[in-house]
Structures are given as C-alpha cells and as structure tokens.
Amino acid sequence: MAAAPMASSPWRGIWSSGRTSSDALVDNASLIQRAKAVLNPRRISPSVEAAGVGSALATDKGNIYVGVCIDAECSLGFCAEHAAIAAMLTAGESTIETIVAVNWDGKILPPCGRCREFIYQVSSKRGNTRIVLQDKTVLLETLLPEHWRSAIDQHEVER
C-alpha cells in the first residue's frame, strides 16, 4: 500500500476526502486550480517531456484526482486526463463527474478524441460527464454526438 502524500505536495487530497455523493460536486475553479498545481513542464530524458498539461477530475464521491501528460518522441506517452483517470481507478473509483485539462500557459484544453472516448468508456456517467472548457462546461455527449456505444446500448434496452 502506498504512503499518503505529504501535506505540502500538490497531490495532497487526491485520495478519499470523506465526502458523500450528496455533496460531491466540486466547483470548476477548484478543479482548474488543482490541475494548475501539478503543472511542471520539464524534459525527463532526451526523448521525453512531462507535465506540460495537468488534469484534475472530480468523482461522484467528491474526491479529486490529478495527473500530468507524458510526451515521448516515439508516441508512447499519454495525456494528463489518462493519468488522472488512472489515479482514480487505482483508488477504486470509476465515476467521473467533471474533468478539466490545463496547458502549461494556463489555458484550458478540450480533451482530444482519444481522451473523449476513454472518459466515455471508463466513467459510469458515460456521456453525462461534465467537461470544463475555456468559457463553458458541457456534457461529454456534446463532444461525442452519435456515439457508437449509444446505438449498442439502445439496441440492448430494446431487446
């Protein structure tokens, strides 16, 4: 079992906060602040850069998980949203209420297509996950209209 993060760490609080689902919604400003807190753009090796994008997500239990991107020249890296989702899954949760990604310059980034699909498939909220954009918050289904899984789910309901 991993040790709890130190109090001064930007990772502090990514594990259970003791909240219940009734007070689970975390405001966008808090998520943006948490995503910015993990930004630390740097070169890890001659072919890898990390932490140029930070992500924070809030679960239905009110917990916040964060992650950073890893960019490798060979394309084996991953997005900050993937890292935040991995932290959430490691902690035993799987319902993403809201997610945001912030670039090294503080600009909010929409999730790429790979991240949109990953969020949809991982979270039990599917298309109802809230996505924080630069000037608004939208449901994931808005970014994934006519999703292929929706047709399969509808067919299974009709059976």
N, C-alpha and C positions, 0 to 999 in steps of 0.2 A: 504494500500500500504506500502511495506517495505521501510525502510530508506536506502539510498545509503550507501555502506560500507565506513569505514573510510579510509583515504589516506594511512595509514601505514599498512593496512590489506593486506594479500596475496590474498584476494578475490577481491581487487580493480580492476576494469576494466572488471569484468565478465558480466556486463550489456552493453548496447549499446555503441559502440565506434565511431559511426558516419561514419563508412566506408561504401562504396558501394560494390556491388558484383564484380565490376571490379578490385578492389584492395584487395579482400577478402583473398587471400591465405596468411596464416601465416606460417612462416618457422618452421621446426621441432624443432630447437634449442629453439625457444621461447616457444613452447608448452611443451617441456621437462622441461624447467626452471619453467614454471607455475605449472606443475604437482609436481615438487620437492618442490615448495614453500608451498604447502598445507600439505606436509608430517609432521606428528606429532604423531608418534606411542605412544599410551597410553592405559592403562586399564581404562575403563569407569566405570565398575562395576565388581563384581567377575566373571561374565559370559560374559562380552562384552569387546572387544578391538576395537579401531578405529584408522583410519588414518595411517595405516601401508603401504597402497598403495594410491597414488594420481593419478588422471587422469585429463587431460585437452583436450578439443576439440575445434576446430575452425569451425565456421559455414560459410555458403556461403556469409554472410554479414560481415565477418571479426571479429565477436565477439568471445571471448574466454570464455568458461565456465569450471569450475573446480569442482571436487568432491573427496571425500575420501571413502574408504571402511569401512564397519562396520561388524565385525566378531563376531557373537553370538554363544555360545555353542549349542543352540537349532536350528541352521541353518537358522534362520530368518533374518540374515544380508544380505548385498548386496555389490556388487563390486563397486569400485571407478568409473568405467565407467557409471554405472547406476546412481550414484549421479550426475555426470557431465551432463548426458543426462536429468535428472530431472530438473536441474537448467536451461538448455537450453529451455526445454518445458515450464517451469514456465515463462520464459521471452518471450514466444510467437514464438520461432523459432523451426524449425524441420529439417533443412538440415545440416547434419554433413559432412564437407569437409574432416577433418583429426582428428584423435583421438590417444592419447597415454596414457599408464599407466606406472607408475614408482613405483618400490618397495622401501621399507624403506632403502635399501642399495644402492639406485641409479640405480639399474638395470632396464632396460625397459622390461616390461612383455607383451607377446601377450595376446589378450583378450581370456577369457575362452569361451567355446562353448555357454554358456548362453548369454554372452555379445555379441558374434558374431551375434547370432540370434536376439537379442534385437536391436543392431545397424542396422541390415538389415531391420527389420520391422519398426523402428521409422523413420529413415532418408529417405527423398525422393530420395537420391542418391543411396539407396539400395546397390548393390554390388560394386558401384563405389566410396564408401567412402574409403579414404586413411587411412591405419593403419600403424603407426610408430612401427617398430620392432627394436631389438637391433642394427642390422647392415644394415637395409634396410627399405624401405617403400613399402608396397604392397597394392593392392586393396582388399577390403573385399572379393570379389568374388574368389580371390585366396585361401582364407582361408575357403571358403564355396563352393567348387565345386559341381555342380549338385544340387543346392539348390532347395528344393521342391517348393518354391514360383515361381521360374523361369519357371517351367513347367506350372503352372497355368496361369501366365502372358502370356506366349507364346500361350497357348490354347485360351485365351480371345482375343488376337490380331488376331488369325486366323479365328475367328468367323465372 
